[in-house]
Amino acid sequence: MKRILSTGFCAAMLFALALTAYAQEKSAALTPKDRNGEAWWKKRFDEKVEQMKQGDIDLLLIGDSITHGWDNHEKIRDKFYADRKILNFGFSGDRTEHVLWRLENAPMDAIRPKAVTLMIGTNNIGHGSSQPKDAADGILAIVQKLQTLYPNAKIFVLYVFPRDEKPEGNLRAKVNEINSYLPKLLADLNNVVLADIGYLFLKEDGTLPKSIMPDSLHPNDDGYTIWGDAVEPFLKPLFEK
């Protein structure tokens, strides 16, 4: 009998541990996490903190390497934003959990942007840290945090851009799944606009041309031009007031 009880107890413990591990995996996208162990990341974060402390920001860009990449395409960036006071809060490789940490640990209250653009989530599924639904929940958590920080700002949430050259690609399917959850999750939130511009990067057959995204993930000059042109109708009225 003791042996049976012991075996049953061990099985119960293993099941409990499995449930705990699953819960932890599922909540990764919602659990704020830093990357301070990476020197470049901490340096960029510290630089952005100092920029925030100066205030006078009217457009806040939040995201991962795709947003970070505006800094590497200065000519295109300046074409759209030279006359606006922008802060590029995009960090290469970031996932939703990293954005949540940054929003909690940067002096976000030092700025009062008129508009915020957000595009995050591709690394949650690209790096295998989250399932698409968890990534979408992470996006919602970020938007809710931004609403608390900036109740009067317009928040433009971009559908996660397509990746993989072919429409049947595994990562393309996961990105599409993340995006499928967003309309319901973000429905009826004040000052939130959900914008789908990803289709503008695609050919009619759904392929993602290397002439726009050479690595099937990051836009080049042409890609950033498409992006800038697509969101300008949303942003322009806010800066004409």
N, C-alpha and C positions, 0 to 999 in steps of 0.2 A: 504493500500500500504506500509506504514512504516513497518508493521509487516512482510509482505512478504519480503521486502528488508532486514530486520533484520535477518530473518530466512535464507535467501540466503547468507548473509554475514557470519553468524555463520557457515554455512555448508562449505563455501569456506575456512574459517579459519581452521576448523577442518581438511579439506582435506590437506591444506598446512602443518599443524602440523604433520599429518600422513606421508606426503612425507618427511618432515624433519627428523622425527624419523626413517623412513626407510633408508634414506641416511646415517644417523649417524650409524645405525646398520650395514649397508653394508660396511662402511668405517672403522669399528673398527679394522679390521686386518691390516689396513694400517696406523693407527694413533698411533704414538709412545706413549707408556704408561709405567710408572715405577711401581714398587711394593715396593717403599721405606718405605711404612707403615708396611711392614713385616720385623721384625728385622733380621731374618736369611738371608733374601734375600739381604737386604742392606749390611749386614756384608760380605756376599759372594762377592757382587759387589765391595765393597771397597777393599777386598783382591785381587780380580782379577785386579783392577786398579793398585795396588801396584806392582803386578807381571808384568804387562805390562810395567810399568815405568822402570823396570830392563832391558827390551829389551830381545834380544837373544832368540826369540821364532821362531821355524821353522814349527810347526804344530799347527794349531788353530782348536779346536773342538767346534762347535756351535750347541746348541739345547736346549732341555727341560730336563725332568728327565731321559729320556732314555740315553742321552749323559752324563748328570750329573752322572749317575750311574757308569760310568767308575771309578769314585773315590771310589766306594764301592766294586769294584772288582779289587783290586790292583794287585793281582798275574797275572790275565789275562791281565790287562793293561800293566804291566811291560814286559810281554812276547812279546808284539808287539811294545811298545813305550819306553822302558827303555833307548834306545840309541838315542832317539830323544827328542828335546826340545819342549815339548808340553804345551799348555795352554788349560785347559778344561773350556770353556765358556758356559757350559750347566747349566741351572738353572731349577730345578724341578718346574713344573706347568706353565712354560712360554708358551706364545703364540707368534705369529709372531709380534704383536705390542710391546711386551716386548723386543724381540730381536732388533727390530728397535730402541727402546729407548736406549738400551745398546750400540749399534753401534754408536749412536749419542753422547753419554755422557761419554764413556770410552775413554782413550787416545789411540785409535786404531793406530794412526800414530807413536806410540813409538815402534811398532813391524813391522817386515817385513817377515811374514811367507812364506814358499815355497808352502804350501798347506793349504787349509781350507776344513773341512768337515762340511756339514750342513744337519741337519735333524730336522724339526720343522713342526708343523701344527696339530698334533693329539689333542692338548688341545684346539685348536680353535673350533673344532667340539665336543670334549668330554665335554667341559665346556659350550657349547652352545652359545659361543660369536659370532660365524661366520658361514656362510654357506660354503660348500666346495670350491666353486669358489673363495670366498673372501679369504679363507686361502691360496689357490694357488696363488692369486694375491699378498698376503703378502710375500710368499716365493720368488716370482719374485722380489719384492721390496728389499728384503734382499740381493739377489744375485746381483742386480744392485748396491746396496750400497757397497758390498764387491768388486765388480769390480772397482769401483771408488777408494776405499781405497788401493787395492792391484792389480794393473793392470797386474803384472807379476806372480801372484800366480795362481796355479791351484785350481779351486773351484769344489769340489766333492759334488754334491747335491744328497742325498739319497732319494729315494721314501720313503714316510712315512710308517713305519713298520705296518704290519697287527695287528689288535686287534680284540677282541671277539673270543671266542673259535670256534664258528661255522662260516662257510663262509657266511651264510645268515644273520648274525648279523647286526643290524642297524649301529653300529659304523664301522664295517668292510666295509659296503657299502659306508659310507661317506669317509672313508680313501681311498677307491678305486676311489671315484669320485675326491678327491683332486689330486691323482696321475695321473688320466686320463688327467688333464689339463696341467701337467708339460712339456711333450715333446714339445707341440706347444709353450708354454710360454717361454721356455728356448732355443728354437731352434736357432742355429747360434750365440749364445753368445760366445764371445771369452773366452778361457781358462775355460770353464764350461763343466763338465762331469756329466751327469745324470745317476745315477747307481741304478738299481733295484736289491736289494739283499733280499727283504722281503720274496720272495718265498722260500728261503732257510730255513726259520723257520717253514714252513708248511708241513704237511703230504700230501700224494698224493691226499687225498679226500678234501684237503683245510682246515682241522681243524688245529688249533694252539695248539700244545701240551703243557700241563702244565710242562712237563719235560724240556722245553726250556723257556717258559714264564709262570711262576706259576700263575700270576694274569691276564693272557691273555693280557698283555700290556708291562711289563718290563722284559727284558731278565735276566736270571740267568748266572752263569759261563759258561754253555754250549752255551747259546745264545750269550754272548759277544765273545766267541771263534769263533763262526760261523761268527759274524760280522767282527772281526779282520782278519780272514782268507780271507774273501770275498773282503775286501778293500785293502789288502796288495798289490796285483798285480798293483793297481792303484798308490799307494803311493811309493812303493819301488824304481821305477826308478828315482823319484825326489830326493831321498836321497842318490843315488849312484853317483850323479854328483859331 
